[in-house]
Amino acid sequence: MKKRKTCLIENSSITVDDEVVFQEAHPHFNDFAKAVYKNFGFDYPKLHKMDALSKLAFMASEMVLKNEEHKNTALVFANRSSSLDTDMKYQESISSVENYFPSPAVFVYTLPNICLGEISIRHQLQTENAFFVMDEFDEEFMNLYAGQLLRSGKADQVLCGWVELYGENYKGFVYLLTL
């Protein structure tokens, strides 16, 4: 398999194929995401409604898929904390007896695989996708899984990724695999 393109997002920086393409210090992830959106001119207003995990996955994916033919691209992602960041925000919205207000806009994002749905909608993907929760990034596992998809003909390419976000700690790493 060939690793065709990579993107790493961490510490207010975006690196594509080992070249820093954006760097702007922001103490809060959402401020960084807004700056990235503005800088790269993502024409996707729905990004502003996404939870932070989906924004991270979306931005990393955009950097890799923006100039690609991607109709038969499968998605295989993983992280450590699942959707815990959003789960905690949702829990806050239902914890107070006086201010009980379950937020449907937050509840929608209480599964980690929702970020794959956001990427699929953006790129009109109707392919295989999987989201794994594991202690650490396991490239061998991801590549084996992606290889099965490629060899079986279920995908022409696979976007693999590690998108970990909890609070202001985040790291997004995606790469495109082909045979």
Backbone torsions as a table, in degrees:
resi	resn	phi	psi	omega
1	MET	NA	150.2	179.1
2	LYS	-112.1	134.6	172.3
3	LYS	-90.5	110.7	-171.2
4	ARG	-90.0	-37.4	-175.5
5	LYS	-153.3	143.8	-179.9
6	THR	-131.2	156.8	173.6
7	CYS	-145.4	133.6	176.5
8	LEU	-123.9	128.0	176.0
9	ILE	-122.6	119.0	174.3
10	GLU	-167.2	156.9	176.9
11	ASN	50.4	45.7	178.4
12	SER	58.1	34.7	-177.5
13	SER	-141.2	146.3	174.5
14	ILE	-122.8	126.6	178.2
15	THR	-120.0	125.9	177.0
16	VAL	-117.1	123.8	-179.1
17	ASP	48.2	49.9	176.6
18	ASP	67.8	12.8	177.4
19	GLU	-118.6	125.0	178.1
20	VAL	-69.2	119.8	-178.5
21	VAL	-108.0	-12.9	177.6
22	PHE	-159.2	135.5	176.2
23	GLN	-153.7	120.6	-179.5
24	GLU	-155.5	114.7	-174.2
25	ALA	-66.5	122.6	174.9
26	HIS	-138.3	126.9	-179.2
27	PRO	-70.5	-21.9	-177.9
28	HIS	-115.0	135.1	-177.8
29	PHE	-57.1	-43.6	-177.2
30	ASN	-62.7	-34.2	175.3
31	ASP	-67.3	-40.6	175.9
32	PHE	-61.3	-44.9	-179.8
33	ALA	-61.0	-40.5	177.6
34	LYS	-63.5	-41.4	179.1
35	ALA	-64.4	-39.9	178.3
36	VAL	-64.6	-46.4	179.8
37	TYR	-55.8	-47.2	-178.6
38	LYS	-67.6	-45.2	-177.0
39	ASN	-62.2	-44.0	-175.9
40	PHE	-92.8	-2.6	176.2
41	GLY	62.2	36.0	176.3
42	PHE	-58.1	120.6	179.2
43	ASP	-93.6	74.0	-176.1
44	TYR	-152.9	79.6	-175.7
45	PRO	-56.6	-24.3	-179.8
46	LYS	-63.0	-19.8	179.5
47	LEU	-55.8	-36.8	-176.5
48	HIS	-67.5	-20.0	179.8
49	LYS	-91.6	-11.8	-176.4
50	MET	-72.1	157.3	170.7
51	ASP	-74.4	168.8	-174.7
52	ALA	-62.2	-40.0	179.4
53	LEU	-61.2	-44.1	179.1
54	SER	-65.5	-38.0	177.0
55	LYS	-60.9	-44.6	-179.9
56	LEU	-61.3	-49.4	179.7
57	ALA	-62.7	-41.7	-179.7
58	PHE	-61.8	-49.6	-177.6
59	MET	-62.1	-45.7	179.8
60	ALA	-61.9	-42.5	179.8
61	SER	-65.1	-40.1	178.8
62	GLU	-59.9	-39.9	-178.2
63	MET	-64.6	-28.9	-179.0
64	VAL	-93.5	-38.4	-173.1
65	LEU	-92.2	-9.6	-170.5
66	LYS	-57.7	-32.6	179.8
67	ASN	-114.4	23.7	-176.3
68	GLU	-106.5	150.2	165.8
69	GLU	-81.3	118.7	-168.6
70	HIS	-132.9	25.6	-178.1
71	LYS	-64.4	-31.4	-179.1
72	ASN	-117.5	52.2	-179.5
73	THR	-104.2	121.8	175.1
74	ALA	-87.8	158.9	-179.5
75	LEU	-122.1	127.9	176.9
76	VAL	-134.6	107.1	-175.5
77	PHE	-123.7	165.1	177.3
78	ALA	-155.6	163.7	169.3
79	ASN	-162.2	-177.6	-177.7
80	ARG	-97.3	-42.6	-169.8
81	SER	-101.4	14.3	178.0
82	SER	54.0	-129.4	178.7
83	SER	-109.0	29.6	-173.5
84	LEU	-55.8	-38.1	179.0
85	ASP	-57.4	-48.1	178.8
86	THR	-72.2	-37.7	178.3
87	ASP	-57.6	-41.6	179.3
88	MET	-64.5	-40.0	178.2
89	LYS	-65.3	-39.8	178.3
90	TYR	-66.2	-42.7	178.5
91	GLN	-57.7	-41.0	177.2
92	GLU	-59.8	-36.8	-177.2
93	SER	-71.5	-16.7	-179.6
94	ILE	-115.7	-1.2	-175.0
95	SER	-78.2	-34.8	-175.1
96	SER	-81.7	125.2	177.6
97	VAL	-65.9	-39.3	-178.6
98	GLU	-74.4	-35.9	-176.4
99	ASN	-113.5	34.0	-178.7
100	TYR	-61.2	115.2	178.5
101	PHE	-152.1	87.7	177.4
102	PRO	-63.3	127.4	-177.4
103	SER	-97.4	111.1	176.9
104	PRO	-61.8	-32.5	-179.5
105	ALA	-65.0	-31.2	177.3
106	VAL	-85.1	-41.6	-177.4
107	PHE	-56.5	-36.1	-179.6
108	VAL	-53.7	-31.2	-174.4
109	TYR	-99.2	19.1	-178.2
110	THR	-88.1	24.5	169.6
111	LEU	-134.1	135.8	-175.5
112	PRO	-67.1	-27.0	-177.5
113	ASN	-72.7	-6.4	177.4
114	ILE	-61.1	-32.5	178.6
115	CYS	-62.2	-31.8	176.6
116	LEU	-68.5	-36.5	175.9
117	GLY	-62.7	-40.9	179.1
118	GLU	-63.1	-42.7	178.0
119	ILE	-65.9	-41.6	179.9
120	SER	-63.3	-41.6	178.3
121	ILE	-63.3	-47.7	-178.6
122	ARG	-56.6	-43.8	-174.0
123	HIS	-104.6	9.1	178.3
124	GLN	53.6	44.5	179.1
125	LEU	-84.6	134.0	175.4
126	GLN	-126.5	51.8	-172.4
127	THR	-119.6	-177.7	177.4
128	GLU	-64.8	146.4	170.3
129	ASN	-152.0	151.1	179.6
130	ALA	-148.8	143.5	175.5
131	PHE	-128.0	121.5	-178.2
132	PHE	-109.2	146.0	173.6
133	VAL	-110.8	120.6	-177.4
134	MET	-145.3	161.9	-175.9
135	ASP	-62.1	-37.4	-179.0
136	GLU	-151.9	163.4	-179.9
137	PHE	-61.7	126.5	-179.5
138	ASP	-120.8	88.5	-175.7
139	GLU	-61.4	-36.4	179.6
140	GLU	-61.5	-46.2	178.2
141	PHE	-61.1	-47.3	-178.4
142	MET	-60.3	-43.3	-178.8
143	ASN	-68.7	-36.9	176.1
144	LEU	-63.1	-45.3	179.6
145	TYR	-63.2	-46.6	179.1
146	ALA	-62.2	-40.1	179.3
147	GLY	-59.9	-38.5	176.8
148	GLN	-62.5	-42.1	179.2
149	LEU	-64.4	-40.6	-179.4
150	LEU	-69.5	-47.5	-178.1
151	ARG	-67.4	-30.2	179.8
152	SER	-79.7	-9.1	-179.0
153	GLY	82.7	6.8	179.1
154	LYS	-74.8	-12.7	178.3
155	ALA	-154.1	149.6	174.1
156	ASP	-90.4	-24.8	176.0
157	GLN	-153.4	158.4	-178.8
158	VAL	-130.6	127.6	173.3
159	LEU	-92.6	113.1	179.3
160	CYS	-102.3	148.3	179.7
161	GLY	-159.8	154.9	171.2
162	TRP	-118.5	115.4	180.0
163	VAL	-126.7	95.3	-178.1
164	GLU	-107.6	126.0	178.9
165	LEU	-148.1	126.3	171.9
166	TYR	-149.2	118.6	-175.8
167	GLY	64.7	-128.1	179.4
168	GLU	-99.3	8.4	176.4
169	ASN	-96.3	123.7	-177.5
170	TYR	-150.3	151.4	172.3
171	LYS	-153.8	125.0	175.0
172	GLY	-120.8	125.9	178.1
173	PHE	-135.6	120.2	177.8
174	VAL	-129.4	153.2	176.8
175	TYR	-150.4	149.6	-176.9
176	LEU	-102.8	125.2	179.1
177	LEU	-110.6	141.0	172.7
178	THR	-136.8	167.8	175.7
179	LEU	-76.9	NA	NA
